Amino acid sequence: MRTFFFTACLLIGLSSLCMAGQIYTWIDGQGVTHFDAQPPQGQEATIVVTPALPTGKPTAPPRRSVIGDQQAIDNTVKKQVAEQQAQLKTFCEQARNNLAQLQNNPRLREDIDGEMRRLTDQQRQERITEVQRQIKDNCQ
């Protein structure tokens, strides 16, 4: 029983050394890349260099920089959202003022190429409908 246990421990301990062998890579005549533990016969192969395992205690990435970076991104996004909300609020106030002018003033004029022209009742109703739609879509 001891011999079996000793042999099993020895095989397990040496298995990592067997797996750490060299790896060869080459490209065949059809352009396919191959990887193998044995180099091919009659073809040139390149040895793949594998990175060595770290020998010391692994170092954790600095958490402060990750947290600081995320906070900076969060602050930027919050600032953008606040700016968009302020622009939307300004748009809504202006649209409501325009709607009030259109509804309360039947004699509206607009400047077209430097010439003042009066809006017809149909044009005024079209604009009222359009402004109401914009307010409904954007200002709730």
N, CA, C and O atoms as CSV, one atom per row, in Angstrom:
chain,resi,resn,atom,element,x,y,z
A,1,MET,N,N,0.819,-1.182,0.000
A,1,MET,CA,C,0.000,0.000,0.000
A,1,MET,C,C,0.868,1.251,0.000
A,1,MET,O,O,0.567,2.218,-0.700
A,2,ARG,N,N,1.938,1.235,0.780
A,2,ARG,CA,C,2.848,2.385,0.816
A,2,ARG,C,C,3.507,2.596,-0.535
A,2,ARG,O,O,3.682,3.734,-0.971
A,3,THR,N,N,3.867,1.528,-1.189
A,3,THR,CA,C,4.528,1.635,-2.489
A,3,THR,C,C,3.581,2.285,-3.504
A,3,THR,O,O,3.996,3.143,-4.282
A,4,PHE,N,N,2.326,1.879,-3.492
A,4,PHE,CA,C,1.350,2.458,-4.394
A,4,PHE,C,C,1.188,3.946,-4.122
A,4,PHE,O,O,1.184,4.748,-5.056
A,5,PHE,N,N,1.055,4.323,-2.858
A,5,PHE,CA,C,0.901,5.724,-2.476
A,5,PHE,C,C,2.125,6.527,-2.889
A,5,PHE,O,O,1.981,7.620,-3.436
A,6,PHE,N,N,3.324,6.015,-2.644
A,6,PHE,CA,C,4.561,6.696,-3.004
A,6,PHE,C,C,4.657,6.873,-4.531
A,6,PHE,O,O,5.041,7.939,-5.011
A,7,THR,N,N,4.308,5.834,-5.278
A,7,THR,CA,C,4.356,5.899,-6.736
A,7,THR,C,C,3.351,6.917,-7.279
A,7,THR,O,O,3.667,7.666,-8.204
A,8,ALA,N,N,2.164,6.948,-6.720
A,8,ALA,CA,C,1.142,7.898,-7.160
A,8,ALA,C,C,1.593,9.333,-6.900
A,8,ALA,O,O,1.423,10.200,-7.758
A,9,CYS,N,N,2.164,9.590,-5.730
A,9,CYS,CA,C,2.651,10.935,-5.405
A,9,CYS,C,C,3.785,11.333,-6.340
A,9,CYS,O,O,3.845,12.482,-6.776
A,10,LEU,N,N,4.672,10.421,-6.650
A,10,LEU,CA,C,5.791,10.697,-7.548
A,10,LEU,C,C,5.296,11.014,-8.958
A,10,LEU,O,O,5.802,11.938,-9.595
A,11,LEU,N,N,4.318,10.263,-9.452
A,11,LEU,CA,C,3.760,10.517,-10.778
A,11,LEU,C,C,3.034,11.862,-10.842
A,11,LEU,O,O,3.155,12.593,-11.825
A,12,ILE,N,N,2.297,12.176,-9.812
A,12,ILE,CA,C,1.599,13.468,-9.773
A,12,ILE,C,C,2.607,14.602,-9.733
A,12,ILE,O,O,2.431,15.610,-10.416
A,13,GLY,N,N,3.650,14.454,-8.952
A,13,GLY,CA,C,4.662,15.501,-8.855
A,13,GLY,C,C,5.421,15.699,-10.156
A,13,GLY,O,O,5.770,16.831,-10.493
A,14,LEU,N,N,5.684,14.637,-10.891
A,14,LEU,CA,C,6.433,14.733,-12.143
A,14,LEU,C,C,5.553,15.088,-13.343
A,14,LEU,O,O,6.078,15.448,-14.397
A,15,SER,N,N,4.247,14.996,-13.208
A,15,SER,CA,C,3.368,15.270,-14.345
A,15,SER,C,C,3.457,16.727,-14.794
A,15,SER,O,O,3.329,17.016,-15.984
A,16,SER,N,N,3.672,17.641,-13.856
A,16,SER,CA,C,3.800,19.045,-14.250
A,16,SER,C,C,5.069,19.279,-15.051
A,16,SER,O,O,5.089,20.144,-15.927
A,17,LEU,N,N,6.129,18.529,-14.771
A,17,LEU,CA,C,7.348,18.674,-15.550
A,17,LEU,C,C,7.149,18.175,-16.973
A,17,LEU,O,O,7.712,18.743,-17.909
A,18,CYS,N,N,6.362,17.129,-17.150
A,18,CYS,CA,C,6.089,16.614,-18.492
A,18,CYS,C,C,5.252,17.597,-19.292
A,18,CYS,O,O,5.448,17.749,-20.498
A,19,MET,N,N,4.336,18.253,-18.637
A,19,MET,CA,C,3.476,19.195,-19.343
A,19,MET,C,C,4.210,20.477,-19.676
A,19,MET,O,O,3.717,21.246,-20.502
A,20,ALA,N,N,5.329,20.744,-19.098
A,20,ALA,CA,C,6.069,21.970,-19.350
A,20,ALA,C,C,7.057,21.812,-20.495
A,20,ALA,O,O,8.016,22.579,-20.579
A,21,GLY,N,N,6.854,20.843,-21.375
A,21,GLY,CA,C,7.753,20.627,-22.499
A,21,GLY,C,C,7.594,21.706,-23.556
A,21,GLY,O,O,6.750,22.594,-23.440
A,22,GLN,N,N,8.422,21.612,-24.587
A,22,GLN,CA,C,8.383,22.603,-25.650
A,22,GLN,C,C,7.206,22.347,-26.588
A,22,GLN,O,O,6.776,21.209,-26.780
A,23,ILE,N,N,6.706,23.422,-27.158
A,23,ILE,CA,C,5.618,23.339,-28.121
A,23,ILE,C,C,6.146,23.901,-29.439
A,23,ILE,O,O,6.776,24.958,-29.475
A,24,TYR,N,N,5.876,23.175,-30.507
A,24,TYR,CA,C,6.334,23.575,-31.832
A,24,TYR,C,C,5.145,24.024,-32.661
A,24,TYR,O,O,4.041,23.500,-32.516
A,25,THR,N,N,5.377,24.990,-33.523
A,25,THR,CA,C,4.341,25.452,-34.432
A,25,THR,C,C,4.908,25.508,-35.843
A,25,THR,O,O,6.079,25.824,-36.050
A,26,TRP,N,N,4.046,25.193,-36.810
A,26,TRP,CA,C,4.448,25.277,-38.210
A,26,TRP,C,C,3.199,25.440,-39.063
A,26,TRP,O,O,2.079,25.196,-38.613
A,27,ILE,N,N,3.417,25.860,-40.307
A,27,ILE,CA,C,2.331,26.061,-41.255
A,27,ILE,C,C,2.520,25.057,-42.379
A,27,ILE,O,O,3.593,24.976,-42.977
A,28,ASP,N,N,1.476,24.294,-42.662
A,28,ASP,CA,C,1.590,23.275,-43.711
A,28,ASP,C,C,1.413,23.905,-45.093
A,28,ASP,O,O,1.254,25.120,-45.207
A,29,GLY,N,N,1.440,23.095,-46.121
A,29,GLY,CA,C,1.355,23.569,-47.494
A,29,GLY,C,C,0.024,24.220,-47.837
A,29,GLY,O,O,-0.052,24.974,-48.808
A,30,GLN,N,N,-1.028,23.951,-47.069
A,30,GLN,CA,C,-2.347,24.525,-47.329
A,30,GLN,C,C,-2.599,25.785,-46.495
A,30,GLN,O,O,-3.694,26.346,-46.532
A,31,GLY,N,N,-1.584,26.231,-45.742
A,31,GLY,CA,C,-1.707,27.454,-44.952
A,31,GLY,C,C,-2.315,27.257,-43.579
A,31,GLY,O,O,-2.671,28.240,-42.927
A,32,VAL,N,N,-2.448,26.029,-43.117
A,32,VAL,CA,C,-3.034,25.751,-41.802
A,32,VAL,C,C,-1.914,25.733,-40.764
A,32,VAL,O,O,-0.887,25.086,-40.966
A,33,THR,N,N,-2.112,26.442,-39.656
A,33,THR,CA,C,-1.122,26.484,-38.583
A,33,THR,C,C,-1.359,25.306,-37.648
A,33,THR,O,O,-2.488,25.033,-37.241
A,34,HIS,N,N,-0.263,24.609,-37.311
A,34,HIS,CA,C,-0.334,23.445,-36.430
A,34,HIS,C,C,0.511,23.696,-35.187
A,34,HIS,O,O,1.522,24.396,-35.243
A,35,PHE,N,N,0.084,23.116,-34.059
A,35,PHE,CA,C,0.831,23.142,-32.819
A,35,PHE,C,C,0.967,21.697,-32.350
A,35,PHE,O,O,0.008,20.927,-32.395
A,36,ASP,N,N,2.174,21.336,-31.896
A,36,ASP,CA,C,2.364,19.962,-31.433
A,36,ASP,C,C,3.576,19.913,-30.511
A,36,ASP,O,O,4.387,20.839,-30.487
A,37,ALA,N,N,3.692,18.828,-29.753
A,37,ALA,CA,C,4.831,18.636,-28.859
A,37,ALA,C,C,6.046,18.117,-29.616
A,37,ALA,O,O,7.166,18.208,-29.115
A,38,GLN,N,N,5.844,17.570,-30.823
A,38,GLN,CA,C,6.943,17.041,-31.633
A,38,GLN,C,C,7.049,17.857,-32.916
A,38,GLN,O,O,6.026,18.168,-33.527
A,39,PRO,N,N,8.261,18.210,-33.338
A,39,PRO,CA,C,8.393,18.941,-34.592
A,39,PRO,C,C,8.088,18.009,-35.772
A,39,PRO,O,O,8.315,16.803,-35.671
A,40,PRO,N,N,7.583,18.543,-36.877
A,40,PRO,CA,C,7.250,17.697,-38.019
A,40,PRO,C,C,8.504,17.251,-38.760
A,40,PRO,O,O,9.533,17.925,-38.708
A,41,GLN,N,N,8.419,16.136,-39.439
A,41,GLN,CA,C,9.529,15.624,-40.231
A,41,GLN,C,C,9.564,16.371,-41.562
A,41,GLN,O,O,8.553,16.437,-42.261
A,42,GLY,N,N,10.708,16.927,-41.914
A,42,GLY,CA,C,10.896,17.548,-43.209
A,42,GLY,C,C,10.349,18.958,-43.325
A,42,GLY,O,O,10.330,19.500,-44.430
A,43,GLN,N,N,9.907,19.575,-42.249
A,43,GLN,CA,C,9.425,20.956,-42.293
A,43,GLN,C,C,10.093,21.747,-41.185
A,43,GLN,O,O,10.486,21.202,-40.153
A,44,GLU,N,N,10.211,23.047,-41.424
A,44,GLU,CA,C,10.800,23.925,-40.419
A,44,GLU,C,C,9.720,24.300,-39.405
A,44,GLU,O,O,8.614,24.682,-39.787
A,45,ALA,N,N,10.036,24.194,-38.125
A,45,ALA,CA,C,9.083,24.506,-37.062
A,45,ALA,C,C,9.692,25.554,-36.140
A,45,ALA,O,O,10.911,25.656,-36.004
A,46,THR,N,N,8.834,26.310,-35.526
A,46,THR,CA,C,9.250,27.336,-34.586
A,46,THR,C,C,8.835,26.910,-33.183
A,46,THR,O,O,7.744,26.378,-32.976
A,47,ILE,N,N,9.720,27.153,-32.231
A,47,ILE,CA,C,9.403,26.827,-30.838
A,47,ILE,C,C,8.569,27.976,-30.263
A,47,ILE,O,O,8.952,29.143,-30.353
A,48,VAL,N,N,7.433,27.627,-29.677
A,48,VAL,CA,C,6.566,28.620,-29.048
A,48,VAL,C,C,7.104,28.895,-27.659
A,48,VAL,O,O,7.286,27.980,-26.856
A,49,VAL,N,N,7.355,30.159,-27.385
A,49,VAL,CA,C,7.856,30.554,-26.073
A,49,VAL,C,C,6.651,30.822,-25.183
A,49,VAL,O,O,5.842,31.707,-25.460
A,50,THR,N,N,6.546,30.051,-24.117
A,50,THR,CA,C,5.446,30.234,-23.182
A,50,THR,C,C,5.922,31.107,-22.034
A,50,THR,O,O,7.069,30.988,-21.604
A,51,PRO,N,N,5.075,31.970,-21.538
A,51,PRO,CA,C,5.489,32.827,-20.433
A,51,PRO,C,C,5.725,32.009,-19.171
A,51,PRO,O,O,5.020,31.038,-18.897
A,52,ALA,N,N,6.718,32.418,-18.421
A,52,ALA,CA,C,7.033,31.725,-17.171
A,52,ALA,C,C,5.994,32.083,-16.119
A,52,ALA,O,O,5.450,33.187,-16.115
A,53,LEU,N,N,5.731,31.156,-15.246
A,53,LEU,CA,C,4.818,31.414,-14.155
A,53,LEU,C,C,5.466,32.369,-13.169
A,53,LEU,O,O,6.675,32.294,-12.948
A,54,PRO,N,N,4.699,33.258,-12.578
A,54,PRO,CA,C,5.273,34.154,-11.591
A,54,PRO,C,C,5.770,33.361,-10.385
A,54,PRO,O,O,5.116,32.427,-9.920
A,55,THR,N,N,6.929,33.753,-9.899
A,55,THR,CA,C,7.514,33.013,-8.789
A,55,THR,C,C,7.173,33.618,-7.443
A,55,THR,O,O,7.129,32.908,-6.438
A,56,GLY,N,N,6.932,34.904,-7.408
A,56,GLY,CA,C,6.648,35.562,-6.137
A,56,GLY,C,C,5.162,35.601,-5.860
A,56,GLY,O,O,4.359,34.984,-6.560
A,57,LYS,N,N,4.824,36.327,-4.843
A,57,LYS,CA,C,3.429,36.489,-4.458
A,57,LYS,C,C,2.736,37.358,-5.518
A,57,LYS,O,O,3.252,38.416,-5.877
A,58,PRO,N,N,1.588,36.927,-6.015
A,58,PRO,CA,C,0.917,37.724,-7.036
A,58,PRO,C,C,0.467,39.061,-6.459
A,58,PRO,O,O,-0.018,39.141,-5.331
A,59,THR,N,N,0.639,40.082,-7.245
A,59,THR,CA,C,0.249,41.408,-6.790
A,59,THR,C,C,-1.111,41.740,-7.374
A,59,THR,O,O,-1.362,41.524,-8.559
A,60,ALA,N,N,-1.964,42.253,-6.548
A,60,ALA,CA,C,-3.303,42.645,-6.987
A,60,ALA,C,C,-3.208,44.003,-7.665
A,60,ALA,O,O,-2.392,44.834,-7.267
A,61,PRO,N,N,-4.018,44.238,-8.670
A,61,PRO,CA,C,-4.007,45.550,-9.308
A,61,PRO,C,C,-4.472,46.599,-8.310
A,61,PRO,O,O,-5.290,46.310,-7.437
A,62,PRO,N,N,-3.962,47.793,-8.433
A,62,PRO,CA,C,-4.374,48.828,-7.487
A,62,PRO,C,C,-5.854,49.131,-7.637
A,62,PRO,O,O,-6.325,49.465,-8.724
A,63,ARG,N,N,-6.562,49.014,-6.563
A,63,ARG,CA,C,-8.011,49.186,-6.588
A,63,ARG,C,C,-8.396,50.653,-6.683
A,63,ARG,O,O,-9.428,50.985,-7.266
A,64,ARG,N,N,-7.597,51.513,-6.131
A,64,ARG,CA,C,-7.958,52.921,-6.119
A,64,ARG,C,C,-8.051,53.491,-7.525
A,64,ARG,O,O,-8.943,54.287,-7.817
A,65,SER,N,N,-7.130,53.086,-8.400
A,65,SER,CA,C,-7.167,53.644,-9.750
A,65,SER,C,C,-8.401,53.158,-10.504
A,65,SER,O,O,-9.005,53.921,-11.258
A,66,VAL,N,N,-8.780,51.902,-10.308
A,66,VAL,CA,C,-9.974,51.382,-10.976
A,66,VAL,C,C,-11.204,52.097,-10.448
A,66,VAL,O,O,-12.062,52.518,-11.223
A,67,ILE,N,N,-11.293,52.234,-9.145
A,67,ILE,CA,C,-12.435,52.921,-8.545
A,67,ILE,C,C,-12.425,54.387,-8.943
A,67,ILE,O,O,-13.472,54.951,-9.260
A,68,GLY,N,N,-11.261,55.004,-8.931
A,68,GLY,CA,C,-11.155,56.406,-9.336
A,68,GLY,C,C,-11.549,56.606,-10.785
A,68,GLY,O,O,-12.229,57.578,-11.116
A,69,ASP,N,N,-11.125,55.691,-11.662
A,69,ASP,CA,C,-11.495,55.779,-13.075
A,69,ASP,C,C,-13.002,55.637,-13.243
A,69,ASP,O,O,-13.613,56.373,-14.018
A,70,GLN,N,N,-13.599,54.702,-12.525
A,70,GLN,CA,C,-15.037,54.498,-12.635
A,70,GLN,C,C,-15.789,55.710,-12.110
A,70,GLN,O,O,-16.809,56.104,-12.677
A,71,GLN,N,N,-15.296,56.301,-11.037
A,71,GLN,CA,C,-15.956,57.494,-10.501
A,71,GLN,C,C,-15.865,58.642,-11.485
A,71,GLN,O,O,-16.816,59.410,-11.631
A,72,ALA,N,N,-14.731,58.772,-12.164
A,72,ALA,CA,C,-14.583,59.830,-13.160
A,72,ALA,C,C,-15.561,59.615,-14.316
A,72,ALA,O,O,-16.167,60.569,-14.804
A,73,ILE,N,N,-15.713,58.368,-14.749
A,73,ILE,CA,C,-16.657,58.057,-15.820
A,73,ILE,C,C,-18.083,58.347,-15.355
A,73,ILE,O,O,-18.876,58.933,-16.093
A,74,ASP,N,N,-18.403,57.934,-14.128
A,74,ASP,CA,C,-19.740,58.186,-13.580
A,74,ASP,C,C,-20.032,59.681,-13.518
A,74,ASP,O,O,-21.122,60.124,-13.882
A,75,ASN,N,N,-19.056,60.452,-13.055
A,75,ASN,CA,C,-19.251,61.902,-12.969
A,75,ASN,C,C,-19.460,62.522,-14.347
A,75,ASN,O,O,-20.288,63.419,-14.502
A,76,THR,N,N,-18.721,62.054,-15.342
A,76,THR,CA,C,-18.871,62.569,-16.702
A,76,THR,C,C,-20.264,62.250,-17.237
A,76,THR,O,O,-20.918,63.105,-17.836
A,77,VAL,N,N,-20.711,61.020,-17.017
A,77,VAL,CA,C,-22.044,60.628,-17.490
A,77,VAL,C,C,-23.127,61.436,-16.775
A,77,VAL,O,O,-24.087,61.888,-17.399
A,78,LYS,N,N,-22.968,61.610,-15.478
A,78,LYS,CA,C,-23.958,62.394,-14.724
A,78,LYS,C,C,-24.017,63.829,-15.226
A,78,LYS,O,O,-25.094,64.417,-15.324
A,79,LYS,N,N,-22.848,64.392,-15.544
A,79,LYS,CA,C,-22.803,65.759,-16.058
A,79,LYS,C,C,-23.502,65.845,-17.418
A,79,LYS,O,O,-24.241,66.794,-17.678
A,80,GLN,N,N,-23.269,64.858,-18.281
A,80,GLN,CA,C,-23.918,64.849,-19.600
A,80,GLN,C,C,-25.431,64.724,-19.461
A,80,GLN,O,O,-26.178,65.403,-20.166
A,81,VAL,N,N,-25.884,63.864,-18.558
A,81,VAL,CA,C,-27.324,63.687,-18.347
A,81,VAL,C,C,-27.936,64.978,-17.820
A,81,VAL,O,O,-29.022,65.370,-18.249
A,82,ALA,N,N,-27.250,65.642,-16.896
A,82,ALA,CA,C,-27.761,66.900,-16.347
A,82,ALA,C,C,-27.859,67.966,-17.433
A,82,ALA,O,O,-28.829,68.722,-17.470
A,83,GLU,N,N,-26.861,68.034,-18.319
A,83,GLU,CA,C,-26.897,68.999,-19.420
A,83,GLU,C,C,-28.058,68.704,-20.364
A,83,GLU,O,O,-28.750,69.621,-20.805
A,84,GLN,N,N,-28.270,67.435,-20.674
A,84,GLN,CA,C,-29.373,67.065,-21.562
A,84,GLN,C,C,-30.722,67.407,-20.931
A,84,GLN,O,O,-31.631,67.876,-21.616
A,85,GLN,N,N,-30.848,67.171,-19.628
A,85,GLN,CA,C,-32.101,67.487,-18.956
A,85,GLN,C,C,-32.335,68.998,-18.928
A,85,GLN,O,O,-33.469,69.452,-19.074
A,86,ALA,N,N,-31.267,69.777,-18.740
A,86,ALA,CA,C,-31.401,71.235,-18.745
A,86,ALA,C,C,-31.817,71.724,-20.138
A,86,ALA,O,O,-32.664,72.610,-20.253
A,87,GLN,N,N,-31.229,71.154,-21.193
A,87,GLN,CA,C,-31.600,71.534,-22.559
A,87,GLN,C,C,-33.052,71.167,-22.842
A,87,GLN,O,O,-33.781,71.940,-23.464
A,88,LEU,N,N,-33.470,69.996,-22.390
A,88,LEU,CA,C,-34.842,69.563,-22.598
A,88,LEU,C,C,-35.818,70.469,-21.845
A,88,LEU,O,O,-36.888,70.795,-22.359
A,89,LYS,N,N,-35.451,70.872,-20.636
A,89,LYS,CA,C,-36.308,71.768,-19.853
A,89,LYS,C,C,-36.456,73.113,-20.568
A,89,LYS,O,O,-37.553,73.667,-20.630
A,90,THR,N,N,-35.352,73.637,-21.108
A,90,THR,CA,C,-35.393,74.895,-21.844
A,90,THR,C,C,-36.261,74.754,-23.084
A,90,THR,O,O,-37.069,75.633,-23.382
A,91,PHE,N,N,-36.097,73.644,-23.811
A,91,PHE,CA,C,-36.908,73.402,-25.008
A,91,PHE,C,C,-38.390,73.357,-24.653
A,91,PHE,O,O,-39.218,73.947,-25.348
A,92,CYS,N,N,-38.724,72.656,-23.570
A,92,CYS,CA,C,-40.125,72.517,-23.174
A,92,CYS,C,C,-40.734,73.864,-22.786
A,92,CYS,O,O,-41.874,74.157,-23.147
A,93,GLU,N,N,-39.991,74.667,-22.065
A,93,GLU,CA,C,-40.489,76.000,-21.689
A,93,GLU,C,C,-40.737,76.852,-22.923
A,93,GLU,O,O,-41.754,77.538,-23.019
A,94,GLN,N,N,-39.811,76.805,-23.857
A,94,GLN,CA,C,-39.954,77.588,-25.083
A,94,GLN,C,C,-41.130,77.074,-25.921
A,94,GLN,O,O,-41.879,77.868,-26.489
A,95,ALA,N,N,-41.292,75.750,-25.999
A,95,ALA,CA,C,-42.398,75.179,-26.771
A,95,ALA,C,C,-43.740,75.554,-26.146
A,95,ALA,O,O,-44.688,75.865,-26.867
A,96,ARG,N,N,-43.833,75.529,-24.831
A,96,ARG,CA,C,-45.087,75.914,-24.170
A,96,ARG,C,C,-45.398,77.396,-24.387
A,96,ARG,O,O,-46.553,77.770,-24.590
A,97,ASN,N,N,-44.360,78.237,-24.345
A,97,ASN,CA,C,-44.565,79.659,-24.623
A,97,ASN,C,C,-45.032,79.869,-26.067
A,97,ASN,O,O,-45.935,80.667,-26.314
A,98,ASN,N,N,-44.426,79.162,-27.011
A,98,ASN,CA,C,-44.833,79.268,-28.413
A,98,ASN,C,C,-46.277,78.807,-28.591
A,98,ASN,O,O,-47.047,79.427,-29.324
A,99,LEU,N,N,-46.638,77.713,-27.916
A,99,LEU,CA,C,-48.005,77.211,-28.008
A,99,LEU,C,C,-48.994,78.241,-27.468
A,99,LEU,O,O,-50.048,78.467,-28.063
A,100,ALA,N,N,-48.658,78.855,-26.356
A,100,ALA,CA,C,-49.548,79.880,-25.787
A,100,ALA,C,C,-49.702,81.047,-26.756
A,100,ALA,O,O,-50.810,81.556,-26.926
A,101,GLN,N,N,-48.631,81.478,-27.388
A,101,GLN,CA,C,-48.706,82.573,-28.364
A,101,GLN,C,C,-49.580,82.181,-29.554
A,101,GLN,O,O,-50.403,82.970,-30.017
A,102,LEU,N,N,-49.391,80.948,-30.045
A,102,LEU,CA,C,-50.181,80.500,-31.194
A,102,LEU,C,C,-51.668,80.394,-30.857
A,102,LEU,O,O,-52.513,80.737,-31.684
A,103,GLN,N,N,-51.994,79.927,-29.659
A,103,GLN,CA,C,-53.387,79.743,-29.283
A,103,GLN,C,C,-54.077,81.064,-28.943
A,103,GLN,O,O,-55.265,81.228,-29.221
A,104,ASN,N,N,-53.343,82.011,-28.343
A,104,ASN,CA,C,-53.960,83.242,-27.841
A,104,ASN,C,C,-53.907,84.402,-28.826
A,104,ASN,O,O,-54.599,85.400,-28.623
A,105,ASN,N,N,-53.129,84.307,-29.860
A,105,ASN,CA,C,-52.961,85.438,-30.766
A,105,ASN,C,C,-53.337,85.000,-32.189
A,105,ASN,O,O,-52.550,84.322,-32.849
A,106,PRO,N,N,-54.524,85.377,-32.666
A,106,PRO,CA,C,-54.924,84.943,-34.012
A,106,PRO,C,C,-54.240,85.729,-35.131
A,106,PRO,O,O,-54.337,85.338,-36.294
A,107,ARG,N,N,-53.562,86.810,-34.813
A,107,ARG,CA,C,-52.938,87.645,-35.837
A,107,ARG,C,C,-51.411,87.571,-35.721
A,107,ARG,O,O,-50.755,88.557,-35.388
A,108,LEU,N,N,-50.877,86.422,-35.993
A,108,LEU,CA,C,-49.428,86.233,-35.915
A,108,LEU,C,C,-48.789,86.518,-37.265
A,108,LEU,O,O,-49.355,86.238,-38.322
A,109,ARG,N,N,-47.583,87.086,-37.193
A,109,ARG,CA,C,-46.810,87.336,-38.408
A,109,ARG,C,C,-45.453,86.675,-38.264
A,109,ARG,O,O,-44.941,86.513,-37.157
A,110,GLU,N,N,-44.872,86.290,-39.406
A,110,GLU,CA,C,-43.530,85.706,-39.400
A,110,GLU,C,C,-42.677,86.414,-40.436
A,110,GLU,O,O,-43.180,86.963,-41.417
A,111,ASP,N,N,-41.387,86.386,-40.196
A,111,ASP,CA,C,-40.423,87.039,-41.072
A,111,ASP,C,C,-39.946,86.027,-42.112
A,111,ASP,O,O,-39.293,85.044,-41.761
A,112,ILE,N,N,-40.260,86.254,-43.369
A,112,ILE,CA,C,-39.827,85.391,-44.466
A,112,ILE,C,C,-39.007,86.232,-45.417
A,112,ILE,O,O,-39.538,87.121,-46.083
A,113,ASP,N,N,-37.725,85.958,-45.485
A,113,ASP,CA,C,-36.790,86.679,-46.360
A,113,ASP,C,C,-36.849,88.181,-46.143
A,113,ASP,O,O,-36.818,88.949,-47.105
A,114,GLY,N,N,-36.935,88.604,-44.902
A,114,GLY,CA,C,-36.940,90.027,-44.581
A,114,GLY,C,C,-38.295,90.685,-44.743
A,114,GLY,O,O,-38.411,91.895,-44.552
A,115,GLU,N,N,-39.302,89.941,-45.081
A,115,GLU,CA,C,-40.637,90.485,-45.279
A,115,GLU,C,C,-41.585,89.849,-44.264
A,115,GLU,O,O,-41.614,88.627,-44.119
A,116,MET,N,N,-42.357,90.677,-43.564
A,116,MET,CA,C,-43.294,90.182,-42.567
A,116,MET,C,C,-44.586,89.756,-43.249
A,116,MET,O,O,-45.207,90.540,-43.966
A,117,ARG,N,N,-44.995,88.487,-43.017
A,117,ARG,CA,C,-46.230,87.953,-43.587
A,117,ARG,C,C,-47.094,87.402,-42.462
A,117,ARG,O,O,-46.594,86.830,-41.494
A,118,ARG,N,N,-48.375,87.581,-42.608
A,118,ARG,CA,C,-49.319,87.111,-41.601
A,118,ARG,C,C,-49.627,85.639,-41.858
A,118,ARG,O,O,-49.773,85.208,-43.002
A,119,LEU,N,N,-49.723,84.870,-40.755
A,119,LEU,CA,C,-50.077,83.456,-40.852
A,119,LEU,C,C,-51.572,83.319,-41.104
A,119,LEU,O,O,-52.381,84.020,-40.497
A,120,THR,N,N,-51.927,82.418,-41.995
A,120,THR,CA,C,-53.343,82.132,-42.201
A,120,THR,C,C,-53.831,81.261,-41.039
A,120,THR,O,O,-53.029,80.722,-40.276
A,121,ASP,N,N,-55.148,81.133,-40.916
A,121,ASP,CA,C,-55.705,80.300,-39.838
A,121,ASP,C,C,-55.275,78.840,-39.998
A,121,ASP,O,O,-55.023,78.152,-39.008
A,122,GLN,N,N,-55.191,78.373,-41.239
A,122,GLN,CA,C,-54.762,76.985,-41.478
A,122,GLN,C,C,-53.304,76.798,-41.065
A,122,GLN,O,O,-52.976,75.798,-40.426
A,123,GLN,N,N,-52.419,77.739,-41.415
A,123,GLN,CA,C,-51.007,77.646,-41.020
A,123,GLN,C,C,-50.883,77.690,-39.503
A,123,GLN,O,O,-50.095,76.954,-38.910
A,124,ARG,N,N,-51.680,78.572,-38.880
A,124,ARG,CA,C,-51.638,78.682,-37.419
A,124,ARG,C,C,-52.077,77.373,-36.766
A,124,ARG,O,O,-51.445,76.939,-35.803
A,125,GLN,N,N,-53.141,76.728,-37.258
A,125,GLN,CA,C,-53.610,75.465,-36.705
A,125,GLN,C,C,-52.591,74.345,-36.920
A,125,GLN,O,O,-52.413,73.500,-36.043
A,126,GLU,N,N,-51.924,74.329,-38.071
A,126,GLU,CA,C,-50.879,73.335,-38.334
A,126,GLU,C,C,-49.733,73.480,-37.339
A,126,GLU,O,O,-49.211,72.492,-36.820
A,127,ARG,N,N,-49.355,74.715,-37.085
A,127,ARG,CA,C,-48.264,74.947,-36.123
A,127,ARG,C,C,-48.688,74.598,-34.710
A,127,ARG,O,O,-47.887,74.063,-33.943
A,128,ILE,N,N,-49.918,74.886,-34.352
A,128,ILE,CA,C,-50.409,74.511,-33.021
A,128,ILE,C,C,-50.354,72.991,-32.866
A,128,ILE,O,O,-49.908,72.485,-31.836
A,129,THR,N,N,-50.804,72.270,-33.880
A,129,THR,CA,C,-50.782,70.807,-33.838
A,129,THR,C,C,-49.354,70.290,-33.715
A,129,THR,O,O,-49.090,69.372,-32.938
A,130,GLU,N,N,-48.433,70.874,-34.478
A,130,GLU,CA,C,-47.030,70.433,-34.446
A,130,GLU,C,C,-46.393,70.701,-33.075
A,130,GLU,O,O,-45.686,69.844,-32.544
A,131,VAL,N,N,-46.638,71.872,-32.509
A,131,VAL,CA,C,-46.058,72.198,-31.205
A,131,VAL,C,C,-46.658,71.304,-30.115
A,131,VAL,O,O,-45.944,70.876,-29.207
A,132,GLN,N,N,-47.947,71.022,-30.194
A,132,GLN,CA,C,-48.572,70.128,-29.217
A,132,GLN,C,C,-47.964,68.725,-29.311
A,132,GLN,O,O,-47.731,68.082,-28.288
A,133,ARG,N,N,-47.708,68.253,-30.528
A,133,ARG,CA,C,-47.089,66.940,-30.708
A,133,ARG,C,C,-45.680,66.923,-30.114
A,133,ARG,O,O,-45.295,65.957,-29.454
A,134,GLN,N,N,-44.908,67.996,-30.348
A,134,GLN,CA,C,-43.551,68.065,-29.787
A,134,GLN,C,C,-43.585,68.070,-28.262
A,134,GLN,O,O,-42.767,67.414,-27.618
A,135,ILE,N,N,-44.516,68.799,-27.696
A,135,ILE,CA,C,-44.627,68.837,-26.229
A,135,ILE,C,C,-45.028,67.453,-25.702
A,135,ILE,O,O,-44.487,66.982,-24.702
A,136,LYS,N,N,-45.973,66.815,-26.381
A,136,LYS,CA,C,-46.404,65.485,-25.936
A,136,LYS,C,C,-45.264,64.478,-26.011
A,136,LYS,O,O,-45.107,63.657,-25.107
A,137,ASP,N,N,-44.460,64.530,-27.085
A,137,ASP,CA,C,-43.364,63.572,-27.280
A,137,ASP,C,C,-42.175,63.819,-26.344
A,137,ASP,O,O,-41.513,62.871,-25.921
A,138,ASN,N,N,-41.906,65.089,-26.019
A,138,ASN,CA,C,-40.652,65.392,-25.319
A,138,ASN,C,C,-40.801,65.939,-23.906
A,138,ASN,O,O,-39.831,65.936,-23.147
A,139,CYS,N,N,-41.980,66.406,-23.535
A,139,CYS,CA,C,-42.082,67.167,-22.281
A,139,CYS,C,C,-43.065,66.555,-21.294
A,139,CYS,O,O,-43.977,67.249,-20.844
A,140,GLN,N,N,-42.919,65.320,-20.950
A,140,GLN,CA,C,-43.828,64.709,-19.987
A,140,GLN,C,C,-43.151,64.500,-18.667
A,140,GLN,O,O,-43.767,63.993,-17.730
